[in-house]
């Protein structure tokens, strides 16, 4: 049991509360100015400090590209087959990687770790906490999305080796073909169940089986798309199959604001704190997030770790504010918005009674470069304390 007193608590969803916060059994139990500390509680005096929900990064490769390693620790892309929806990142994430510790020391308590973008269909992404020794015990939701990718990355992985896909046409065709076959597979399963005839049930296919949550709109396609044309190919495919979709990276999103508003798909902007390392990034700017947000779109800010190291998520938000994004929207972009996009907002993303006790105490505004995390609390446990 932890009692945080004299705090300025930014709940994100219910405004700012000056008062106290009680944590019990891994959950937020009470918030208010008139609650008192139980005798057996660990008391933290947060006077002069800011209490926030743990930050969330909705697009990382945390634990899949291990820090300081070459092939020994690179497990995010299976570059032997362009269509691998059956892969799941839980089987590749190493929670012992030092970057998990760097995340929680920087106030990031939850992430989505997703396969890379070498394959048109890369596999299933999961949401997990940044503290733990065994990944199974860190999972918040699995899967949260199925990764798809457009543009340079699949082309450069396969096309240069005289394999499909060499073109954007082939990338889209491979995705369509797989989704169509998966839909037929699901139809056959449902027909056999309706007729109660197991002899008509199709032979098990792991690839198609893994796409059933996508086809049933239980999880979205998570589309790696930097350029405008790639974003709208993803949208075109999602419409054809009536699927949920998130547009991840959205580097050229500021060029098609009205069109993105009209389509209404969730947008994840980043990594912006990086070089223009390929042609698709020629229009990279920190202004994208502010332009989209100021036009009414609820966006997420992402690091794409390790492209931008995970600990710089608050810095990325701060720079976005410098380039026109409103501060409250930047906070939402790394708390409640990614929680909603990942389908985990019933547990994380804001400070509300009943939610997971993922709480971070800052000595100042987290978007100021000199601010420090004093405490990180995950699932009601103090996992970091600044000495």
Rosetta blueprint (number, residue, H / E / L):
1 X L
2 X E
3 X E
4 X E
5 X E
6 X E
7 X E
8 X E
9 X E
10 X E
11 X L
12 X L
13 X L
14 X L
15 X L
16 X E
17 X E
18 X E
19 X E
20 X E
21 X E
22 X E
23 X E
24 X E
25 X L
26 X L
27 X E
28 X E
29 X E
30 X E
31 X E
32 X E
33 X L
34 X L
35 X L
36 X L
37 X L
38 X L
39 X L
40 X L
41 X L
42 X E
43 X E
44 X E
45 X E
46 X L
47 X L
48 X L
49 X L
50 X E
51 X E
52 X E
53 X E
54 X L
55 X E
56 X E
57 X E
58 X E
59 X E
60 X E
61 X L
62 X L
63 X L
64 X L
65 X E
66 X L
67 X L
68 X L
69 X L
70 X L
71 X H
72 X H
73 X H
74 X E
75 X L
76 X L
77 X L
78 X L
79 X L
80 X L
81 X L
82 X L
83 X E
84 X L
85 X L
86 X L
87 X L
88 X E
89 X H
90 X H
91 X H
92 X L
93 X L
94 X L
95 X L
96 X L
97 X L
98 X H
99 X H
100 X H
101 X H
102 X H
103 X H
104 X H
105 X H
106 X L
107 X L
108 X E
109 X E
110 X E
111 X E
112 X E
113 X E
114 X L
115 X L
116 X L
117 X L
118 X L
119 X L
120 X L
121 X E
122 X E
123 X E
124 X E
125 X E
126 X E
127 X E
128 X E
129 X E
130 X L
131 X L
132 X L
133 X L
134 X L
135 X H
136 X H
137 X H
138 X L
139 X E
140 X E
141 X E
142 X E
143 X E
144 X E
145 X E
146 X E
147 X E
148 X E
149 X E
150 X L
151 X L
152 X H
153 X H
154 X H
155 X H
156 X H
157 X H
158 X H
159 X H
160 X H
161 X H
162 X L
163 X L
164 X L
165 X L
166 X L
167 X L
168 X H
169 X H
170 X H
171 X H
172 X H
173 X H
174 X H
175 X H
176 X H
177 X H
178 X H
179 X H
180 X H
181 X H
182 X H
183 X H
184 X H
185 X H
186 X H
187 X H
188 X H
189 X H
190 X H
191 X H
192 X H
193 X H
194 X H
195 X L
196 X L
197 X L
198 X H
199 X H
200 X H
201 X L
202 X L
203 X L
204 X L
205 X L
206 X H
207 X H
208 X H
209 X H
210 X H
211 X L
212 X H
213 X H
214 X H
215 X H
216 X L
217 X L
218 X L
219 X L
220 X E
221 X E
222 X E
223 X E
224 X E
225 X E
226 X L
227 X L
228 X H
229 X H
230 X H
231 X H
232 X H
233 X H
234 X H
235 X H
236 X H
237 X H
238 X H
239 X H
240 X H
241 X H
242 X L
243 X L
244 X L
245 X E
246 X E
247 X E
248 X E
249 X E
250 X L
251 X L
252 X L
253 X H
254 X H
255 X H
256 X L
257 X H
258 X H
259 X H
260 X H
261 X H
262 X H
263 X H
264 X L
265 X L
266 X E
267 X E
268 X E
269 X E
270 X L
271 X L
272 X L
273 X L
274 X L
275 X L
276 X L
277 X L
278 X L
279 X H
280 X H
281 X H
282 X L
283 X L
284 X L
285 X L
286 X L
287 X H
288 X H
289 X H
290 X H
291 X H
292 X H
293 X H
294 X H
295 X L
296 X L
297 X L
298 X L
299 X E
300 X E
301 X E
302 X L
303 X L
304 X L
305 X L
306 X L
307 X L
308 X L
309 X L
310 X H
311 X H
312 X H
313 X H
314 X H
315 X H
316 X H
317 X H
318 X H
319 X H
320 X H
321 X H
322 X H
323 X L
324 X L
325 X L
326 X L
327 X H
328 X H
329 X H
330 X H
331 X H
332 X H
333 X L
334 X L
335 X L
336 X H
337 X H
338 X H
339 X H
340 X H
341 X H
342 X H
343 X L
344 X L
345 X L
346 X L
347 X L
348 X L
349 X L
350 X L
351 X L
352 X L
353 X L
354 X L
355 X L
356 X E
357 X L
358 X L
359 X E
360 X E
361 X E
362 X E
363 X L
364 X L
365 X L
366 X L
367 X L
368 X L
369 X L
370 X L
371 X L
372 X L
373 X E
374 X E
375 X E
376 X E
377 X E
378 X E
379 X L
380 X L
381 X E
382 X E
383 X E
384 X E
385 X E
386 X L
387 X L
